[in-house]
Amino acid sequence: MIFAEYLKSLVLVALCVTQLSCENPFATRAPEPPKNTGSRYIPPFSAEIVVENLRNAISDRNVENYLRCFSDSTRTSESFRYEPDAATANLYAGVFNNWGLTQERDYFSQLRAALPTDSLRSLRLDSLQTITFNDSAQFVRAYELNVRHKQQSAGVPGQVRGELRFWLRKDQFGEWSIYRWADFATGQSQTWSALKAAFVR
């Protein structure tokens, strides 16, 4: 009888020790840190931030952030338009007719799909002229865009150079965007227009 009582006490002690050493199954766990989405988008409360967002979107291969750099007619009085350099426009007749946000999305989405994860992606912009007013601005920049993609073996350029002009406007919410983009050749190098044409055809 004494042995049975002793055994019962031993089992109770063992159960208590087991309960104390186990975590409460109903306790809340610590939240996981948020996943890095690769977004470096900054609210564009100045014209210069738009250009920084464009550079980051290219580096991050972020289609949505890329498109947010351009005017949306639901927020501004301007619809985005792109004007290619003259030689590329002649070479790809009709490709740039009525070029807008849809074509920009198609181009950048297809370029993104052709970029390996470890691909080099960089945009250098050298300032040539900046004109800024209260609610509008014009930037003239010499550019060099490097994108190492899978179509280079087919003759699609991986490096393009030229001169661009951005016309920007501030919307009713105080955010800036590019509503007009003109591309110009400055030498023998292929331009950004040639890269766009290659990825929308």
N, C-alpha and C positions, 0 to 999 in steps of 0.2 A: 504493500500500500504506500509506504514511504517512498519506495523507488518510483512508483507511478506518479506521485505528486512531484517528485524531483524531475522526472522526465517531462511532465507537463510544463513546469516552470522553465526548463531548458528550452523547450520549443517556443514558449512565449517570448523569451529573451532573444532567441534567434530571429523570430518574426519581427520584433521591434527593431533590431539592428538592421535587418534587411529593408524595412520600411524607411528608416532614416537615411540609408545610403542610396536609395533610389530617388530619381528626380520626380517631382510631381508631374504626372501626365497632363494635368489641366493648367499648368503654369504657362504664361505667355512667353514665347521665345523672342530673343532680340531680333529686330528687323534687319534684313540684309541690306547692305549698302546699294544704292541705285546703280544700275548698269550704265557704263559709259556709252552714250549714243553716238559719240563722234561729232556732236554739234557744237560749233563755236559761234553761233549766230548772236549778234549783238543788236538790240533795238536800234534802228538807223535814225537817230535823232540829229545826225549831221550827214552831209553829202559824202564826206571822207569815210564814214563808217560803212556806207554801201559798198565802196570799193574793197574795203577790208573784208566784208562779208563775202564778196564775190571770190576773193582770193582764197579765203578759208573753205568755201563750199567746193571749190575745185580741188584743193588739197585733201579735203575730207570725202570727196566723191558724193556729196550730199545734194541730191536732185532738188528736194524741196527748198532748202536754203538758197540754192542757186537761183531758183525761180522767184524767190521772195525779193531778190535784188531788182526786179523789173516791175514796171508799173502795171497795176491791175485796174482795169477800167471801172471796176465796182468801187474803187476807193479814190480814184483820181479822174480828172477830165481827160487824161492822156492814155491812149492805148500804146503798148510797147511796139516798136518797130525796129528792124535791123536793116542796115544798108551795107551790102558787101562791097569789097573793092571792085573797081571796074573790070579788071581782067578776069577775075573769078566769076563775076556776074555774067560776062560774055561766054565763058567756058561752060558754065552750068546754067544755060538759058532756062528761065522759068522756075528754077529751084527756089529763088529768093523772092518770087512774087508773093506779096501779102504775108511775108514772114512775121510771125508774132510769137506769143507765149507757147502756143501748141508746138510750133516748130523748134523753139528753144528746148522745150521738154524732150521732144523726140531726139534731138541731137545729143543733149547731155546724157540722157538715159542710155542711148546706144554707145556713146563714148565710155560711160561708166561700166557698161557690161563688157567692154573690150579691154578694161584695165585690170591687170593682175593685182592681187592684194598688195604686193610689194612694189608696185609700179611707182616710178618717179613721177611726181606731179608738182609743178611749180609755175607760178606766174610772176614775172618781174614787170613792174610798171615804173617807167621813168617819167617824171613830171616835165611837160613841155609848156603847159599853160593851164591856169586855173582862173575861172571867172565865176564869182559867187555873188548872188543877190539875196534878198530876204527869203524868197521861196523858190528860187531856181539857181542852177549852176551849170557850168560847162567845163568839162575836164578834157584836156588833150594830153595823151600819154603815149610814149613809145613803149611797145610791149614785146616780151619774149615769153612764149608759153611752151613748156616742155611737158609732154605726156607720153610716157612709154607704154604703148598699147599693142594689142595683138595683130592689128592690121598694117603695121609698118612694113612687113614683108610683101604686102600687096601694093606698096607704093603710097600709102596714106602717110602724110607727114607726121612725125613725132615731135617736131619742133617747128613752131611758126613765129614769124616776126612781122612787125608792121607798126602802124600808128592808129590809135583808136580815138574817137571822140564820143564822150558820154554827155548826154543832156539829162539833167536830173531835176526833179521837182519835189517839193514838200507837199504832202497831202493834208487833209483836214485834221488828222490826228498828230501832225507834227513829224511824221516819218517820211524819209526821203527814198526815192527809187529812180532807176534809170528808165526813161521813157523813149529814148532814141539812142541808137548805137550805130556809128558809122565806122567802117573799116577802110584803111588805106594801105597800099603797098609802099614800101620805102626802099626797096632794093630787089634783089633776085630771089630772096627767100619767099616761100609760100606763106600766105596770110592765114589768119584765124578763119576767114571765110572759106578757104579751101578745106580746112578741117571740118567745119560745119557741113559743107556740101557733101563730104565723103560719108558722114554719119547720118544723113537723112535720106539719101537716095535709096 
